[in-house]
Amino acid sequence: MALDTDDEILQDFLVEADEILEGLNEQLVELESAPQDSDLLNSIFRGFHTIKGGAGFLSLDAMVALCHKGEDVFNILRQGERVVDAEMMDTFLKVLDALNAMFAQVKAGQYPTPADPEILENLATYLNPNVSPVAPEPVKAPEPEPEPVAPTTDANAGDDITDEEFEALLDQLHGSAPPGTTEVGAAPIPVPTATTSSDSDDITDDEFEALLDQLQGKNKTDVIKTPELTPAPVESTPPPLPKVQAEEHKQAVGKQEIPAKPAPAAKQAETSVRVDTSRLDEIMNMVGELVLVRNRISTLETALENEEMAKAVNNLTVVTADLQTAVMKTRMQPIKKVFGRFPRVVRDLARSLKKEINLELRGEDTDLDKNLVEALADPLVHLVRNAVDHGIEMPDVREKANKPRTGLVVLGAAQEGDHILLTISDDGAGMDADVLRKKAVEKGMMDEESASRLTPPECYALIFAPGFSMKQEISDISGRGVGMDVVKTSISKLNGVIDIKSDVGKGTLLSIKVPLTLAIMPTLMVMLGNQIFAFPLVSVNEIFHLDLSKTNMVDGQETITVRNRALPLFYLRRWLADTFVETEQPKMEHVVIVQVGTQRVGFVVDQLLGQEEVVIKPLGAMLQGTKGLAGATITGDGRIALILDFPELMNTYARRGY
């Protein structure tokens, strides 16, 4: 029997459980370094408890059973009867993996399969024999007090109160109490027959539970059973609580003021609404069309030179920019959604490699486009694994080098204008440019003379070459030379650039720069022959006029020297403008320096038109699949401009010797 995936309650559960599981992934790893953090233990306990409650309502028995066992164990941990160790953490992470697998089944509309019995047995071994794993909620204190009250594991719990003080409090609050007995935890507290004061209202079950929470510092393990309030005949009005007794009671409950008549809590209005991402994409497309119309009107206004028209266009520009920003923000997500998985990745990898590594996350609240968040996940996993495997040394090696045994990997994110800067750094062995040169020669990637001319940054960029690996032995983690080239390709497809800095013995810093959004892109418009082309602005480093008499030939490649560094020079019109006929070589040319991956390249263009925000449109059927083109757009004057894909352009033309 399948689940009804359209059920609103199920959908609410999936959203809540997804957020909880995502948080547990990070919290469990954090717990290993802070095993006695009561706030962390309580938070993880609440996570298991909440998932168990929702799964129980939907009859997801397998998920309920696993969460129940996990809840039992964390209840023991919260009481301080056990402390988390590495083996226990391995079991918890297996539990989390099993829950994630069950969650995926539920999301697919299937009832989850039961967890591996071995996992449940491992959890059972951690339970205190004095605590029943079947019903952990009414937690009993190891040594019962003379006056039994509800046990509490909260660090901020107040002092115990007696039955008389509890009754007096109820009398003060309502002048009455419900007939029968009220159980707090496992201790029954007799309550006298209710009498109702003429100026008091009956209280609801929720208000009664809130009162007990306030008195006892109640946590989620406490069970409160309140009999249904039934009106009793008014016989007499009890005397008010004496002043001295009221003062003593305030001290007993942590000097908390209890209102004589609690006002019913106002119903909070919903402040958020769930919207399908396809609808947001549709709105973003319409905003993109509006941007194109704005560019077109701005161009016409410049030609008309009408003052009133200029004012209207300026207003339109401001409104369009604000609307564009607002819509972009609705698509934004914190990069924490990606970063949250890395504590687990680093922890598992470090244990398998027998290394000691700390992971530090910075800028987790940095927002970027939802599509980018998803696209960056896999490249970042490769880079972090590479830092752990290749960068950080073994603990004994670090000690001999006068370093701490524990290595440090830092994953950071920050917004810089309309771009996001991601950094992955480690304090490991670093990269030796000479070793990389020799490896490139050994693999036949280049000859010794060419390798000797490589600058250190160009040597570091070799790690992104297909099949290049510094690992001597192939393992499950690395050594096959795949992964880093995929990272470079993925980042390039996002119009991003990569930069590497490394210092032997000190570590490596790898920087990735990507645009905030992929929908609307700032570009540099240029002319090649009679055709307009758009350079993604994120790739453009600088622009200058070149005296062609100052170029040099190196290994048959024309180069220019920019700040004592030789850069390859290419004439784009020879690649892309087939109709262009070169009659006379001009003495001065416009050169655009572009960052292609980790390499800087100079491109000669015929004319510079300026910067313009464009909306990327897919290529038509005739141009679909054309190498070196990322898409097309409409310029302000209504013409079609082709957007260049520089990595693909270099692979297609430069390596073929065009």
Secondary structure as UniProt FT lines:
FT   TURN            5..6
FT   HELIX           8..33
FT   TURN            35..36
FT   HELIX           38..57
FT   TURN            58..59
FT   HELIX           61..78
FT   TURN            79..80
FT   HELIX           86..107
FT   TURN            108..109
FT   HELIX           117..125
FT   TURN            129..130
FT   TURN            155..156
FT   HELIX           163..174
FT   STRAND          181..184
FT   TURN            185..186
FT   STRAND          187..190
FT   TURN            198..199
FT   HELIX           205..216
FT   TURN            220..221
FT   STRAND          224..225
FT   HELIX           243..252
FT   TURN            253..254
FT   HELIX           277..304
FT   HELIX           307..330
FT   STRAND          332..334
FT   HELIX           336..339
FT   TURN            340..341
FT   HELIX           342..353
FT   STRAND          357..362
FT   TURN            364..365
FT   STRAND          367..369
FT   HELIX           370..386
FT   HELIX           387..391
FT   HELIX           395..400
FT   TURN            401..402
FT   STRAND          407..416
FT   TURN            417..418
FT   STRAND          419..426
FT   HELIX           433..442
FT   TURN            443..444
FT   HELIX           448..452
FT   HELIX           456..460
FT   HELIX           461..464
FT   TURN            466..467
FT   HELIX           484..493
FT   TURN            494..495
FT   STRAND          497..503
FT   TURN            504..506
FT   STRAND          507..515
FT   STRAND          520..528
FT   TURN            529..530
FT   STRAND          531..536
FT   HELIX           537..539
FT   STRAND          540..547
FT   HELIX           548..550
FT   STRAND          552..554
FT   TURN            555..556
FT   STRAND          557..562
FT   TURN            563..564
FT   STRAND          565..571
FT   HELIX           572..576
FT   TURN            578..579
FT   STRAND          588..596
FT   TURN            597..598
FT   STRAND          599..605
FT   STRAND          607..615
FT   TURN            621..625
FT   TURN            627..628
FT   STRAND          629..634
FT   TURN            636..637
FT   STRAND          640..644
FT   HELIX           646..652
FT   HELIX           654..656
//
